[in-house]
Amino acid sequence: MCLANLPLLGQDTPSSDKVARAVWTEEGIVLDGRLSEEAWKRAPSFSDFFQKEPNEGQPATEETEVRVLYDEEAIYFGILCSDSEPSQIIATERRRDQDLTKDDSISIVLDTFHDHRNAFLFTTNALGTQHDALVTEEVSDKSHEAWDEKWDVASRISESPTPGWSLEMRIPFSILSRKAGAETWGLDVRRIIRRKNEVVFWANYRRDFQFEQVSQAGHLEGLGDIQTRELFRVKPYLLAGASWATRDSLTTGDGQFNFGLEDLKYRVTPSMTLDLTYNTDFAQTEVDDVKINITRFPLFFEERREFFLEGAGNFDFGTAPGPRRRSDLELFFSRRIGLSDSREPIPIVGGGKVSGKVDKFTFGILDMHTESALGEPATNFAVFRVKRDLLERSFIGAIFTNRHPSGGGAWNRVFGVDARVVFLENLSLQGFLARSGEPGVDQSNWAHYARGAWEQDFVSARLEYLQIQDQFDPQIGWMPRGNQNKTIFEALLRPRPNLQWIRQLFFSSRQEYIVNHEKESLETRLNQFGAEVNLQSDDCLGIRYQETFERLFEPFEIESNVIIPRGDYQNRLLQLTFRGNPGRWVSGPQMRSPCMGRPLFQLVREWDFFKGNRSEVNIRPQLKLTDHWVLDLEYALERVNLPKGKFTASIVNTRINYSFNTQWLASTTVQYDRLADFLKFRFRLNYIFRPGDDLFIVYDNGRTLNRVGGTQADQSLLVKWTYSFEF
């Protein structure tokens, strides 16, 4: 690959020149949010925070004062968030790992290797709610956000002696993989003042960079040579319950008792971690949302299982370098392990993974074994991923995956190499080359990808090319559409006019051109244009127009008994969206910025949709009734009228969340799919009796309604308990 030689031309990206200092303490710190210990008074503070929004580079309108302490076991942060109107502080979320950007919040990134690319991210609000995540190659997406570890925080709102809110945070060294002997870490702190829609940073306040881009972070000095015991944790579980199945008028039941090892975690060195699991169970995992699919391709469902999510960034290899982009190809997709194509669980015998960093090499090794179930044989899955740091923000790497069924079944292996190079702070080049192998296939089994992108706040553009040959098959990866040569060009202009009500405008253009690799013929062409306006209120209005050409080489069934014949099709689409300020009591789903992510309201009209018409309405409000009650609602309606038939599809996804406090959390999920005529109800009570250890009570009820040919219902009640032992 030619990209391997490009680092010679690259330029280092300078990090911030800001420096903070940590101070050793032997005094015990009581986490109550008051910063009353004498040790805090001896620690030097830093308070020079600057706005990223709404006025880049201007001093923060409210003072933020940060102090750092450490002892043999942990690092401590004490932060005073002054506020001229403490009664207006917004604090609504008590559930762990939820979106805390909708509240007044503090976030801390720690680059413990000081490699300017990987970090740990900790966030809390004025209620002391916790959110933690991993930053890998300066990116934090949902898979990285599911990393959960044992750390503590206490927050409080007060009108005296300093009006505002304050917090004390304790992060044990044992949960942080780090470079042995390093006395300097990367550090940045972000504060959101929600009622003002103001976002302030200590170091990385330039709009051209995201908070997770730790190459722009400051420095934390004075840590000394940290000598702590390394983490050794054993986390077994017990599971008990019963299930009932009804088919027509016949009901059968079955009891269940199980135990296993949810996780054995051992920090082999300060920078390397071993995880083992046995007889793994994910009964407490949140259910997938119901989705409407009117395409020829499978839908993407995010990984939700904790064991696979921890350290997931070490295994990333594919076409989606950021959390806002849809992936066309991933060589490793962990949902292929222990889940069928219909998302039914396949029992996992056990397995393990090793991940970490040695000098400039980051690596991940995973091996898992599943039982025979649902028509699938017992299978072994293995993945090896390695990357070598180049300059400050570049790398070169490789991956190997292996799927090997027991009993002599057909194996599948994939090998790939990739690289990313960053120039001039904002220009990046990325690419990979991969080959799959299985019995009887030795040609037309390659895939390669190249991407160039310029990323700035005012203007960004990218050009991509992906080729997937017709025999390329990554069986433990994600590839919704194979057999293609795909070219994408996208440009985005984001001016910030000096107007009272408007914060930023977005003008976008996207073109896609897909050629069927085997038939060497145009299959898809897309031209898309959009405009959005982000108001000073943090609301966003958008419009998108799209023209698409589709050539079907084979007919496909879009809905039961509704067939789209082969042929050429052209359509036009108009979409209107509204995204609301997340600080209001009625807002939309979690998002990185007002004009990114899933909207609160969306209306779509498509003309000549396979020579018919399509209308779509999607509403996704979140209602924050109190700081205990939060309702997440979704209603989606599709009306499709085609020459061969018409149908209406609608879904409901509703989550009613009640948080007694940050330890007792209850959620009720109701889902309804009109096309399948299926209703699902789930109640989950979670008691976090100590950080990292839980008691779950889960009740599930799923049933078909008015099913032709008979009724079907399934119920289960499960209790799961985990308890960690640390040595």
N, C-alpha and C positions, 0 to 999 in steps of 0.2 A: 504493500500500500504506500502510495506516494505521501500520504499524510504523516508517515513516520518520520520523514526528514524535515517537516515544517518547523518543529520546535527551535531549530537553529536560527530561524528568522524571528521568533517571538520576542516579546518584550515583557519583562516582569511588571506586574501591577503593584504599585506601592500601596501599602496599607496606611492607615491613619497614623499620624505622629502622636496621637494622644496616649498618655501613659497614666495608669492608676496603680496604686500600691496596696498590697494586702499586708496585714499586720498579724503577727503571731499572738495568740492569747492562751492563757492557761485557766482563765476564768470561765466557768460554765455559763452558756448562753441559754436562757429560758425563752422559748419561742412563744411570745405573747403579742408581738407586733408593736411593743412600746419602745424598744431601743433604750432601756433604762440602765443597762449594765455599764460599769465604768469603762469596760474595754471598748465600747463604741465611741466614747469620748476621746480615746487615745488614737483611734484610727483616723487617718487623713480622709477627707471627703472630696468628691468631685461633683460639680453641679453645672458644668458648662454644656447645657443641652441646647440643640438648635432644631428648628422646625424643618421637616420635610414637607408637611402639609399644614396649613394652606400656603405658607410663605417660605419657600426654600431658603435656608441659610440665616433666617431671622432668629433672634433669641426666643426661647420658649416663653409663653405668657405666664406660666406658673413654674415655680422653682422645684427642681427635683434634686435631692441630695443623697448620694450613694456612699456607703462605707463597706469595706471588705475586711473580714477577719478569717483566720484559719487556726486549727489546732491539729492534733495528731490524726483525727478521724474525719474531719469535714472542713469545707469552706462555707463561710457565712456571709450573707448579704443583708445589710440593714439599709432601708431606703425610706426617706421621708418625701412624700408627694404633697407639697403645699397646694392648697386650693382656696381661692378667694370666696368660693361659694360651696362649702362642704355639703350643704344640704342638696346640691344638684349633682353630686357624684352618682354615676350610674353603675349599679352592681346588681345583676339579675341572675347570673348563672352559677349553680352549685355543682353541676355534673362534671366529673373529671373528663378532660380531653375534648371538651366542647369548644366552640368558637368564643374565645374571650375578647376578641377585637370589638365585639359589640358592647363591651363594658369599658369603664376606666380600668386600665390594666398596665402591668409592667412585664416586660420580656427581657430575658438575659440569654445571650449566646456565649458559650465557652468553647474556644478552640484550644483544646487541651494538648494537642500535638503541635500547635502553633505552625500548622502547615498551610494556613490561609485557604482551606477548602472544605474541611470537615469540622463539625461542631456538635455540641449538645445545646438544646434550646429549652428554656424553662419559662413558663408564663403563669401569672396569677392575677387575680382581681382583688377588689376591696373586701370580698367575702372569704378570701383564702382558698379559692378553688384552684386546682392544679391542672396544668397542661404541660406535657413534655413531649419532645420530638427529637429526632436525629436529623442533622444536616449532612448530606452526602454530596460532594462535588458542588457545594454552594446551592443545593436544592433541598427543600423540605416539602414533601407532598403527603397525601393522606396515609400512604403506607408507612412513611417514616414517622408520622404523628402517633401511630399506635404503639410506639415504644413506651413502656411503662416501667418506672423504677421507684425505688424507695427513697423519697426525699420529703422534707417537711417545710411547711410555710404557715405563718400566722399573719393575718392582716386585721386592721381595725381603722374605722373612721372616727375622727375626733375633731372637735372645734377648739380644743386648747391642749397644750400651750400653742401649738402650731395648727391652724385650721387645715384640714385635708385628710389624708390617709397615710398609713405607714405599714411597713411589713418587715418581717424577719424571715429569712430563708436559710435552711440548712441543707447542703448537698454533700452527702458522704463521698469521700474519695473512692470508696470501693465500687461505686456504680459508674465511675468515669474511667474508661480506658484512656490512657495518657502515655506520653513519652517519659520514660524513666529518667529521673534526674532533672527534668526541665524546670527552670525557675521562672519562666515567663510563659504565659498563655495569651491567646487572643481573647478579647472581651469587647462586647458592646451591650448597651442597654437601650431599650425602646420604651417610651411611655405614650399611651393613648389617652387623651383627654376627650372623652366621647361627646359630651354635650357641645363642645366647640368644634368637633370633627378635626381636632388638632393631633398630629403625630410628630413626636419629637425624639431625637436620637442624641446619644453622646458622641458617637464617631461617624457612623455611616448615614449621614443625612442627605447626601446627594440623590436626586430623583432617578438618576441613571442606574442605580443599584438597588436591589432588594435587601431587606434586613438579613436574609440568609447568606448573602454574599460576603462571607467572613474575610475575604481578602481586603475588605475596606474597614475591618474592625480595628479597635485600639488594642492596647497591650496592658496586661496585668502582670506586674512585677512583684518581687519580694516573697514568693512562695517558699523559697528554700528547697532543700532536697527532701521531698515528701517521702516518708518511710512508713507506710501503713500495711496492715495485713491485707492480702488479696482476698477477693470475694470467693466464698465457697458456700453455695446455697442449694439446699435440697427442698423441693416443693412438691410433695405428694398431694393426691386428691382422693376424696371419697365421693361416690355418686350413688344415690338410691332413688327409686321412683317406680312408676308403673305407667303402662300405656294401654289404650283401648282402640280397637279398630272396628268400625261398623260398615258392613257391606249389605245393602238393602236392610233387612230386619235382623241380620245375624251380627252379634257383637262378640268379639273375642278380646281377652285381656292377657297381659303378661307383666310380671314383676321384673325389676331390674336392680341389680347391685353390682357395682364395679369399683375398682380402685386402680390407681396407676401413678406414674411419675409424670406430672405435668411439665416439670423442668428441673434439671440439675445444672446449675450454672457454676462454672469454676473459672476464675480469672487466672489463667496459666501464668501470664506475666502482666505487668501494668497495661500492656497494649494488645493482649490476645485473650479471647474468651472462648470457652468450650461450653456448649449447651447440649444436653441429652434429654430425651423424652421416651417414655415407654407406655404402651397402651393408652395413647393420647386421646382425650375426649374434649369436644368443643360444644357441649350441650348449652352453655351459657352465652354463646356467641350471638350477636344481634342478627336478625334475619335480613336477607336481601330485600330491597325494595322491589315491588312489582313494577314491571316496565312493559310498555307497548312496543312491539317490534313489527314494522311493516316493511322491512328491508329483506334482502336476500342473505344477509350476513348475521352472524351471532352477535348478541349484545355483550358488552363488557360488564362484569360484576367485580367490584373491588374485593381484595383479600381482607377478611375480618378476623382471622384466627391469630391469636397472640403469638404463638410459637413461631409462625412463619413471618410475622410482621417485624419482630425484633431483629435488627440488623439487615433488613431487606435491601437497603440501599447498596450494600456490598455486592449484591448479585445483579444489579441493574445492567442490562445490555439490550439496547434497542433504539427505536426511532423517536422516543419521547423524552428529551432531556429536561423537561419542566413539568410542573403539576397541572398546568392549564391546557395541555395538549393531548389530543387523542392519539394513542399509539397504533401504528400500522403493523408493527412487528416487535415482539419481545421474545428473546430466546429462552428465557426462564420465566414462567408464570406459575406461582406456587399453588394456585387453585387446581392445577392438574393433579396434585397429590392429595388423595383422601376425599375427593369429590368427583362425582360422575358428571357427564355433560349436562344432565338435568338437575345438577346441584344437590343430588342425594349423597349423604355421607357414606364413604367407604372406610371401614375400620383401618386405623393405622397401628401397626405392630409397634413401631418405635423408630428411633433414628437419632441423629445428632448433627451438629454443625459447629465449625470452628471459624471464627472471624476475628480480624484484627489488622494490625499494621506493624510491619517490621522495617525500620528505616524508611525508605521511600516506597515500599511495596505494601499495598492494601490487598487483602485477600478474603475469600469466603469459600468454605468447603461444606457441602451439605450432603447427607446420605439418609434416605428414608425408605421404609419398607411397609407396604400395605397388604392387607389380607385379600383373599379372593371373595368378591361380592358383586352383586348386580351385573352378573355376566362378565365381569372383568377378572382376569387371573391375578394371583398374588404377584406384586410387581416391586422391583427395586428402582429407586430414583436417585441419581447422583448428579451433583453440580459442582464444578470447580471454577472459580472466578479470581482473576488476579489483575491488578493495575499498578503501574509504576508512575509515580509523580514526575512531571516534567515542568520546569519553571515554577511559577506560583499557582497557575490555574489550569494547567494542561496535564494530559496523561496519555499513556498507551497501555493497552491491556489485551486480555484474552479470556475466553470462556470455553468450557467443555461440559456438555450435558449428556446423560446416558439414561435411557429408559429400558429396563431389561425384565420382561415378564418371566416368572418361574415356569418350569416345565418345558423349556425349549421354545417359547413363543418368539415372535419376531421382535428383535431389539431395534432401538432407534438412538442414534448418536448425532450430536451437532457440535461442531467446532467453529469458533469465530475469533477474529482479532478486531480491535477497534482503537480509535484514537480521537482525542479532542485537543485542539490548539487554540489559545486565546491570544489575540494581538490587540495592542492599542486600547486595552481595557474593555472595549465593547464589540470587537469583531471576533467571532469564533468560527472555526472550521471543525467539522466532526464527520466521521465515517466509520464504516465497518465492512468486513467481508466474512461471510459465513457459509458453511457447507454442511448439509445433513447426510446421513448414511443409514441404510437399512438393507436387509437381505434383498438382492436382486436389483438394487438401484445404484448405478454408478455414473450417471450422467444427468444433465439438466437438473441438478440438485444444489444450485448455488443461490445465494442472495447477497446483494451488496447495496450500500447506502452511502450517500454523500450529502452534506448539508453545510451551507454557509449562511451566517446570520450576523446582522448588525443590530445591536440592542441598545437603544437610548430612550429617554423619556419622551423626547420630541418626535423622533422618527425611528422606526425599526423595520427591518425587511429580512426575508429569508428566502433562499432557493434550495430546494431539496430534490433529490433523485433517488428512487428506490426501485431495484429490480429483484423480483422473486421468480425464479424459474419454476416450471410446472411440476417438477418432482421434488422441490424443496419442501420438507415437512418437519418442523420442530415440534415433536409430539408433547413435550412438556413446556411449550412456549405458548405465546398468544399470537395468532395470525388469522384475523377474521377474513382476510381476502388474499389468496395466493395467486400465482400465475399472472403476474402483472409487471409492467414497467410504468412507474408513476412519477410524474413531475409536478412539483408544487412551487408556485411563486406567491408570496404574500407580502404586502406592504401596509404599514400602519403609520399614519400621521396624527400626532396628538398635540396640537397647539394649546396654549393656555392664554386665552384673550384676557385683557385687563377689563373685565366686566363684573358688575356687582353680584350678579346671580350665578354666573357660570365659572366653574373652577377649571374645566378642561373639556376640549372637544376631541372626538375620535373619528377619523376617517380611514376606512379599511378597504382593501381590495385583495381578493384571493382568486387564483386560477389553478385548477387541477386538470391534468391530462393523463388518462390511464389507457395504456395499450395492453390488450390481452397478449401475454408473452407467447403462448403456444400458437395462437391463430394469427399473430402479427397484425391485429386489426384494432382500431379504436373501439374502446368499450365504454368509457365514461369521459365526459368533458364538463367542467363546472366553471362558471364565471359568477363571482359573488362580490357585491359591493355593500358597504354598510356605513352608517353614521350614528354616533352616540354623543350625548351631552351629559357630562357629570356636573351637577349643580353644586353650589357651595353648601347646600343642605345635605350633601352626600347621597342624594337621589340620582338615578341615572335613567335616561330615556333613550331607546335605541330603535333603529329601523334597518332592515336588511333586505336586499333584493338579490335574487339568485336565478340563473338560468342553467339548466342541466340537460345534457344529452346522455341517454343510456341505450346501449345495444345489448339485448338479451340473446345469448347464443342458445339457451335452453329455457323452456317455460318454467315458472316457479309458482308455488301456491302461496299467495299472500295471506289467505284466510281459508278456512275450511270450505271447500267446493268453489273457491274463487281463484281461477287460474289466470295468470298473466302470460299470454303467448309470447313466443320468441319474436323478435323484431326490433325496430328502432323507435325510440320514444324521446320526446323533448318536452320539458315542462318549465314553468315559471313559478317562482315562490316569492311571497312577501311576508315578512315577519316583523311584528311590533313587540317590544319588550319594555318592562319596567323593573328596575331594581331599586329597592328602598334603603334608606339609612338604617344600618343594623342596630343603632342605639334606640330606636323607637319600640314601643310595646308591640307594635305589629311591624314585622320586618320579613325579609326573605331568608333563604338558606345560607349556610356558611359560604363565604367568598373571600378571596384575597384582596379585592378592591371593588368599588361599586359597579364598575363596568366590566367585570370579569366574573365568571361563575354562572350558576343557574339563577334565572330571574324569579322575582316574586310573581310576575304575571307575564304570560307570553301568548300571543295570538298569531296563528299561521294560516295563510290561505295559499293553496297550491293549485294552479291551473294546468290542465293537460297532464295530470298525474297518471301515467300509463294510460293516456287517452281518456282519462276521467277527471275528477276533481277531488281535492282533499282539504278538510278544515281541521284545525287543531286548537284547543284551548288548554293551557296549563297554568294552574294556580298553586303556588307553594308558600303560603304565609306561615310565619312562626309567631305565635301569640305568647308574649311574656306577661302573664296575668299578674304574677307576683314574683318575688325572688325564690319561691318554692314551686310554683306551677308554670310549666312551659308546654305549649301545644305546638307540635310540628305537623302541619297538614299538607297534603298534596292531593289535587284532583286533576286528572288529565282526561281529555275527551278527544277522540278522533272520529271524524265522519268521512268515510271514503265511498265515493260513487264511481263505479267502473262499468265499462260496457258489458263485462261478464257477470256483474253482480255488485251489490253494495252491502256495507256493514258498518256498524258503530261499535267502537271499542272504547271502554272507559276503565280507569283504575282509580282506586283510593288507597293512599298510604297515610295513615294517621298514627302519630305517637303522642300519647299523653304522659308527660313526665312530672312526677312529684318528688321533690328532694326535701326530705325532712331536715337534713343538713348535708355536709359534704361526705358523710359516711353512710347514711341510709338513703338509698336511691331506688325509686320505683318507676317503672315504665310500663305502659300498656300500648301494644301495637295492634292496629286493626287494618287489614288489607283486603281489598275486594277487586277482583278481575272479572269484568262483565263478560268478556268473550269466553273465558273458561268457566264462568259462573261459579267462581271459587271464592270462599270467604275464609280468611285466616285471622285468628285472635291469639295474641301472646301476651302474658303478664310475666314480668321479671322483677323480682325484688333482690337488690344487691346491698349487702351489708359489708362495708370495708372495715373489718374490725381492727385492722392495723395495716399500714401501707404495704401493698403487695399481696395481702391475704384477704380472701373473700368468702362470704357465704351467699350462695345463689339459690333462690326458689323460682322455678320456671314452670309455667303452665301454658301448654299449647293446645289449640283447638282449630283444626282445619276441616272444612266440609264443602262439598259441592251442593249447589242449590238448584232444585228443579231439574236434576239430571235425567236426561232421557235414558231409559233402560235401567234405572236403579239409583239409589243414593249411596254416598260415600262420606265417611267421617272418620277422623283420626284425632285422638286426644292423648295427652301425656302430662304427667306431673313429675318433676325431677327436683331433687335437692342436691346441690354440689357444694363441697367444702374443701378449701385449700388452706394449708398451713405450712409456712416456710421455716426451715431450720438453717441457721447460719453458723458457720464454724470459722 
